Amino acid sequence: MKQVYIFTPFMTGYGGTETVLTNLFHEYNRSPERDYHMKLICIGGYEDDSWTGSIKDIQVINLGKNRTIRALVYLFCLPFIMLRILKGNPDVVISTNPIMWSLAYWIKAIFHKKYKVISWYHYSLEAKSLPKILLKSADTYLAISSGISHQIQKYGVHAEKVKTIFNPIFKNKIVVSRTEVGETPELIYVGRIMLDGQKNMRQIIDALANVKGKWHLSIYGDGDIEAVSNYIDSKGISDNISFMGFKKNMWSTLDKMDCLLLSSKYEGLPMVLNEAISVGIPVISTNCETGPEDIVNSENGILVKTNSTLDYQQAIQKVVDRKVDFQDSIKIKKSISKFYSENYFNVFMKSIGE
């Protein structure tokens, strides 16, 4: 049986990468026939360990909670830590971190190892660029969106080395329906609360300030609540918006919801879109360079131009006025079948074996 080592750096335990790993190992555990033994190696540790429940073979090297100390340990000790671990002679080494996959690649070259090195980067290269020497220090590249696949190839990586696998999501039994005519349309935002920067909630707020008719927005997540709240107040729409905080298993608490809103300037693959669609909620998203266009289609939502407040306002207005037909929650759920975990796992295993 071939050995697969997956290396990750420090993680909070609450992010999208943790969700992807949880779903991957869940399907791995369910697989009746295994040609590979998969092991997760987290160099740095994590804040919350609740996401690791499905991972049976995990090695955690805690480097403390202080970010500066972790950075110093990475700087001076990471090559020796990885060299020691790689003495286990894996067949495949995968990492989400460019330093780690590059070190594995260089250790392979120096010590004449036989394993395959696979890059699994979870960010847009336009937003978080990498030096060419790091990006090209791998044998195979897993891309989580079509846009990232194109970006990797722009760096000079041959197309046959890049495998677009997306990110997995569980099939969800929850079905969230739409509000009825006469009820206030319900909108939702889920994620990091940022007025500007990546999440660009200013665009949502500016758009909502010009939407006619009744509507209500629920905001779930943590972040710069004060800045966003103050901006909402300045637009005179605070009575229409509720801050709900961060809640685990939030989707199961929803009764009726008409649309999820996302206004990111960049993403890798925005899992929140898939999470909403998996429970039958349609979405409105900016068409940032990587991710949304792989997910959003006429059956499950509306794509709008990045930074176009008018486009965003018009899309929300259509939902509020019930001029778009997103009533069939089951049809919406089925629209992302390629992302569901059982399909994803087969694609993942095929990609690392080629």
PADREN-992514 format. One record per residue (C-alpha): residue in one letter; chain; x, y, z. Coordinates in steps of 0.2 Angstrom, whole numbers, plus 2048, in hexadecimal, padded with zeros to 3 digits. Example, Ala and Ser with C-alpha at 12.3 -4.5 7.8 and 13.67 -1.06 7.14 Angstrom:
<pts>
{pt A,A,{83E,7EA,827}} {pt S,A,{844,7FB,824}} 
</pts>
This chain:
<pts>
{pt M,A,{800,800,800}} {pt K,A,{807,811,7FB}} {pt Q,A,{80A,81E,808}} {pt V,A,{803,830,806}} {pt Y,A,{809,83E,812}} {pt I,A,{7FF,84E,812}} {pt F,A,{809,85C,81A}} {pt T,A,{800,86C,821}} {pt P,A,{807,87B,82B}} {pt F,A,{7FE,882,83A}} {pt M,A,{7EB,884,838}} {pt T,A,{7DE,88C,843}} {pt G,A,{7D2,87D,841}} {pt Y,A,{7C4,888,83A}} {pt G,A,{7C9,88B,828}} {pt G,A,{7C5,885,817}} {pt T,A,{7D5,87A,816}} {pt E,A,{7D0,870,826}} {pt T,A,{7BE,86D,81E}} {pt V,A,{7C6,866,80E}} {pt L,A,{7D1,85B,818}} {pt T,A,{7C3,855,823}} {pt N,A,{7B8,851,814}} {pt L,A,{7C7,848,80B}} {pt F,A,{7CB,83D,81A}} {pt H,A,{7B9,839,81D}} {pt E,A,{7B7,832,80B}} {pt Y,A,{7C8,829,80D}} {pt N,A,{7C1,820,81C}} {pt R,A,{7B2,81B,813}} {pt S,A,{7BC,814,804}} {pt P,A,{7BB,801,804}} {pt E,A,{7CA,7FF,7F9}} {pt R,A,{7DA,809,7FD}} {pt D,A,{7EA,809,7F3}} {pt Y,A,{7F0,817,7FE}} {pt H,A,{7F3,81A,810}} {pt M,A,{7F0,82C,814}} {pt K,A,{7F8,835,822}} {pt L,A,{7F7,847,827}} {pt I,A,{806,850,82F}} {pt C,A,{802,861,836}} {pt I,A,{812,86A,83A}} {pt G,A,{80D,879,845}} {pt G,A,{7FD,872,84D}} {pt Y,A,{7EC,87A,84E}} {pt E,A,{7E1,884,859}} {pt D,A,{7D2,879,858}} {pt D,A,{7D2,866,855}} {pt S,A,{7C0,863,852}} {pt W,A,{7C3,861,840}} {pt T,A,{7CF,853,842}} {pt G,A,{7C3,846,847}} {pt S,A,{7C2,83C,837}} {pt I,A,{7D5,83C,835}} {pt K,A,{7DB,82B,83C}} {pt D,A,{7EE,82D,838}} {pt I,A,{7F4,83F,83D}} {pt Q,A,{804,845,843}} {pt V,A,{804,856,84C}} {pt I,A,{814,860,850}} {pt N,A,{80F,86E,85B}} {pt L,A,{81A,87D,85A}} {pt G,A,{810,888,866}} {pt K,A,{803,896,864}} {pt N,A,{80F,8A4,862}} {pt R,A,{810,8A9,850}} {pt T,A,{821,8B0,851}} {pt I,A,{828,8A0,85A}} {pt R,A,{820,895,84D}} {pt A,A,{828,8A0,83F}} {pt L,A,{839,89E,846}} {pt V,A,{837,88B,848}} {pt Y,A,{831,88A,836}} {pt L,A,{840,894,831}} {pt F,A,{84E,88A,83A}} {pt C,A,{846,879,83D}} {pt L,A,{83A,875,82F}} {pt P,A,{846,86D,823}} {pt F,A,{84C,861,831}} {pt I,A,{83B,85D,837}} {pt M,A,{835,858,825}} {pt L,A,{845,84E,822}} {pt R,A,{842,844,831}} {pt I,A,{830,841,82C}} {pt L,A,{834,83D,81A}} {pt K,A,{840,82F,820}} {pt G,A,{82F,825,821}} {pt N,A,{831,823,80E}} {pt P,A,{820,828,808}} {pt D,A,{81B,826,7F6}} {pt V,A,{811,836,7F4}} {pt V,A,{814,847,7FE}} {pt I,A,{807,854,7FD}} {pt S,A,{807,865,805}} {pt T,A,{7FC,874,805}} {pt N,A,{80B,87F,80A}} {pt P,A,{818,884,7FC}} {pt I,A,{827,884,808}} {pt M,A,{822,872,80E}} {pt W,A,{820,86B,7FC}} {pt S,A,{830,874,7F6}} {pt L,A,{83A,86C,805}} {pt A,A,{833,85B,801}} {pt Y,A,{838,85D,7EF}} {pt W,A,{849,863,7F3}} {pt I,A,{84C,855,800}} {pt K,A,{846,849,7F3}} {pt A,A,{853,850,7E7}} {pt I,A,{862,850,7F3}} {pt F,A,{85F,83F,7FB}} {pt H,A,{859,836,7EB}} {pt K,A,{847,833,7F2}} {pt K,A,{83A,82B,7E7}} {pt Y,A,{82A,833,7ED}} {pt K,A,{81F,83E,7E3}} {pt V,A,{81D,850,7E9}} {pt I,A,{80C,858,7E6}} {pt S,A,{808,86B,7E9}} {pt W,A,{7F6,86E,7EF}} {pt Y,A,{7F5,881,7F1}} {pt H,A,{7E4,888,7F7}} {pt Y,A,{7E6,89A,7F2}} {pt S,A,{7E5,8A5,7E2}} {pt L,A,{7F7,8A8,7DB}} {pt E,A,{7F1,8BA,7D7}} {pt A,A,{7ED,8BD,7E9}} {pt K,A,{7FB,8B3,7F1}} {pt S,A,{808,8B1,7E4}} {pt L,A,{817,8A6,7E6}} {pt P,A,{829,8A6,7E1}} {pt K,A,{82C,89B,7D1}} {pt I,A,{839,891,7DA}} {pt L,A,{82C,88B,7E7}} {pt L,A,{81D,889,7DB}} {pt K,A,{828,87F,7CF}} {pt S,A,{82F,873,7DD}} {pt A,A,{822,866,7DB}} {pt D,A,{81E,857,7CF}} {pt T,A,{80B,859,7CF}} {pt Y,A,{7FF,867,7D3}} {pt L,A,{7ED,866,7DA}} {pt A,A,{7E3,875,7D5}} {pt I,A,{7D3,879,7DF}} {pt S,A,{7CC,884,7D1}} {pt S,A,{7CD,886,7BE}} {pt G,A,{7D4,897,7C1}} {pt I,A,{7E2,891,7CC}} {pt S,A,{7E6,884,7BF}} {pt H,A,{7E8,891,7B2}} {pt Q,A,{7F3,89C,7BE}} {pt I,A,{7FF,88D,7C2}} {pt Q,A,{801,88A,7AF}} {pt K,A,{805,89D,7AC}} {pt Y,A,{814,89A,7B8}} {pt G,A,{81B,88E,7AB}} {pt V,A,{814,87D,7B2}} {pt H,A,{80F,871,7A5}} {pt A,A,{7FC,86E,7A4}} {pt E,A,{7FE,85B,7A5}} {pt K,A,{805,85E,7B7}} {pt V,A,{7F6,868,7BD}} {pt K,A,{7E7,85E,7C3}} {pt T,A,{7D7,869,7C7}} {pt I,A,{7CE,860,7D5}} {pt F,A,{7C4,86E,7DD}} {pt N,A,{7C0,86B,7F0}} {pt P,A,{7B4,85F,7F8}} {pt I,A,{7A4,862,801}} {pt F,A,{798,856,80A}} {pt K,A,{787,852,803}} {pt N,A,{77B,85A,80F}} {pt K,A,{76A,854,814}} {pt I,A,{765,865,819}} {pt V,A,{759,86E,80D}} {pt V,A,{757,881,810}} {pt S,A,{748,888,807}} {pt R,A,{744,89A,801}} {pt T,A,{739,8A6,80A}} {pt E,A,{726,8A8,804}} {pt V,A,{71F,8B6,7FB}} {pt G,A,{71A,8C3,808}} {pt E,A,{729,8BE,813}} {pt T,A,{738,8C9,815}} {pt P,A,{746,8C2,809}} {pt E,A,{754,8BA,813}} {pt L,A,{766,8BD,80E}} {pt I,A,{776,8B6,816}} {pt Y,A,{789,8B9,817}} {pt V,A,{794,8AC,81E}} {pt G,A,{7A7,8AE,820}} {pt R,A,{7B4,8BA,827}} {pt I,A,{7AD,8CB,82A}} {pt M,A,{7B8,8D8,820}} {pt L,A,{7B2,8E8,81A}} {pt D,A,{7C0,8E9,80D}} {pt G,A,{7CE,8DD,808}} {pt Q,A,{7CA,8CC,802}} {pt K,A,{7B8,8CA,807}} {pt N,A,{7B3,8DC,802}} {pt M,A,{7A3,8DD,80B}} {pt R,A,{7A2,8F0,807}} {pt Q,A,{79B,8EA,7F6}} {pt I,A,{78D,8E0,7FE}} {pt I,A,{788,8EF,809}} {pt D,A,{789,8FC,7FB}} {pt A,A,{77E,8F0,7F0}} {pt L,A,{771,8ED,7FE}} {pt A,A,{770,900,802}} {pt N,A,{768,902,7F1}} {pt V,A,{75D,8F2,7F1}} {pt K,A,{74A,8F7,7F1}} {pt G,A,{73E,8EE,7FB}} {pt K,A,{73F,8E3,80B}} {pt W,A,{74E,8D8,80F}} {pt H,A,{758,8D2,81D}} {pt L,A,{76A,8CC,81E}} {pt S,A,{772,8C0,82B}} {pt I,A,{785,8C1,82D}} {pt Y,A,{78E,8B2,834}} {pt G,A,{7A0,8B2,838}} {pt D,A,{7AE,8BC,842}} {pt G,A,{7B9,8CA,83D}} {pt D,A,{7B9,8DD,83C}} {pt I,A,{7A7,8DE,842}} {pt E,A,{7A9,8F0,848}} {pt A,A,{7AE,8F7,837}} {pt V,A,{7A1,8EE,82E}} {pt S,A,{793,8F3,83A}} {pt N,A,{798,905,839}} {pt Y,A,{798,905,826}} {pt I,A,{787,8FD,827}} {pt D,A,{781,90B,833}} {pt S,A,{788,918,827}} {pt K,A,{77D,911,819}} {pt G,A,{76D,911,824}} {pt I,A,{769,8FE,822}} {pt S,A,{76E,8F8,833}} {pt D,A,{75C,8F3,837}} {pt N,A,{75C,8E6,829}} {pt I,A,{76C,8DD,82E}} {pt S,A,{770,8D2,83D}} {pt F,A,{782,8CC,843}} {pt M,A,{780,8BA,848}} {pt G,A,{792,8B6,84D}} {pt F,A,{79B,8A6,849}} {pt K,A,{791,896,84B}} {pt K,A,{796,884,848}} {pt N,A,{789,87A,83E}} {pt M,A,{781,88A,839}} {pt W,A,{779,883,829}} {pt S,A,{76E,877,834}} {pt T,A,{767,886,83D}} {pt L,A,{75F,88F,82D}} {pt D,A,{74D,88D,829}} {pt K,A,{74A,898,81A}} {pt M,A,{758,8A1,810}} {pt D,A,{757,8AA,7FF}} {pt C,A,{769,8AD,7FA}} {pt L,A,{77B,8AC,801}} {pt L,A,{786,8BB,7FC}} {pt L,A,{798,8BB,7F9}} {pt S,A,{7A2,8CA,7F3}} {pt S,A,{7B4,8C4,7F3}} {pt K,A,{7C2,8CD,7E9}} {pt Y,A,{7CB,8BC,7E8}} {pt E,A,{7C9,8AA,7EE}} {pt G,A,{7D1,899,7EB}} {pt L,A,{7C1,88F,7EA}} {pt P,A,{7B3,898,7F6}} {pt M,A,{7AD,889,800}} {pt V,A,{79F,893,807}} {pt L,A,{796,894,7F6}} {pt N,A,{796,881,7F5}} {pt E,A,{791,880,807}} {pt A,A,{782,88B,804}} {pt I,A,{77D,882,7F4}} {pt S,A,{77F,871,7FC}} {pt V,A,{770,875,808}} {pt G,A,{766,87D,7F9}} {pt I,A,{76A,88F,7FB}} {pt P,A,{76D,899,7EB}} {pt V,A,{77C,8A5,7EB}} {pt I,A,{781,8B6,7E4}} {pt S,A,{794,8B8,7E2}} {pt T,A,{7A1,8C3,7DA}} {pt N,A,{7AA,8BA,7CC}} {pt C,A,{7BB,8BC,7D3}} {pt E,A,{7C9,8B4,7C9}} {pt T,A,{7C9,8A3,7D1}} {pt G,A,{7BB,898,7D8}} {pt P,A,{7AA,89F,7D6}} {pt E,A,{7A8,89B,7C3}} {pt D,A,{7AB,889,7C7}} {pt I,A,{79D,888,7D3}} {pt V,A,{78F,895,7CE}} {pt N,A,{784,892,7C0}} {pt S,A,{772,896,7BA}} {pt E,A,{76B,888,7C5}} {pt N,A,{772,88E,7D6}} {pt G,A,{776,8A1,7D5}} {pt I,A,{77C,8B1,7CD}} {pt L,A,{78E,8B7,7C9}} {pt V,A,{792,8C9,7C9}} {pt K,A,{7A1,8D4,7C4}} {pt T,A,{7AE,8D6,7D1}} {pt N,A,{7AC,8E8,7D9}} {pt S,A,{79C,8EC,7CF}} {pt T,A,{790,8F2,7DC}} {pt L,A,{783,8F5,7CF}} {pt D,A,{784,8E3,7C9}} {pt Y,A,{783,8DD,7DB}} {pt Q,A,{774,8E8,7DF}} {pt Q,A,{76B,8E2,7D0}} {pt A,A,{76E,8D0,7D4}} {pt I,A,{767,8D2,7E6}} {pt Q,A,{758,8DC,7DF}} {pt K,A,{754,8CD,7D4}} {pt V,A,{754,8C1,7E3}} {pt V,A,{74A,8CE,7EE}} {pt D,A,{73D,8D0,7E1}} {pt R,A,{73C,8BD,7DE}} {pt K,A,{740,8C0,7CB}} {pt V,A,{74C,8B1,7CB}} {pt D,A,{747,89F,7CD}} {pt F,A,{751,897,7DB}} {pt Q,A,{742,88E,7E3}} {pt D,A,{748,87C,7E0}} {pt S,A,{754,879,7EE}} {pt I,A,{757,867,7E8}} {pt K,A,{75C,86C,7D7}} {pt I,A,{768,879,7DF}} {pt K,A,{770,86B,7EA}} {pt K,A,{773,860,7DB}} {pt S,A,{77C,86E,7D1}} {pt I,A,{78C,86B,7D9}} {pt S,A,{78D,858,7D8}} {pt K,A,{79F,859,7D2}} {pt F,A,{7A4,860,7E3}} {pt Y,A,{79C,853,7EE}} {pt S,A,{7A9,849,7F9}} {pt E,A,{7A6,838,7F1}} {pt N,A,{7A9,83E,7DF}} {pt Y,A,{7B8,849,7E5}} {pt F,A,{7C1,83B,7EE}} {pt N,A,{7C2,831,7DE}} {pt V,A,{7C9,840,7D5}} {pt F,A,{7D5,844,7E2}} {pt M,A,{7DC,832,7E3}} {pt K,A,{7DD,831,7D0}} {pt S,A,{7E7,841,7CF}} {pt I,A,{7F4,83D,7DC}} {pt G,A,{7F6,82C,7D4}} {pt E,A,{7F9,832,7C2}} 
</pts>
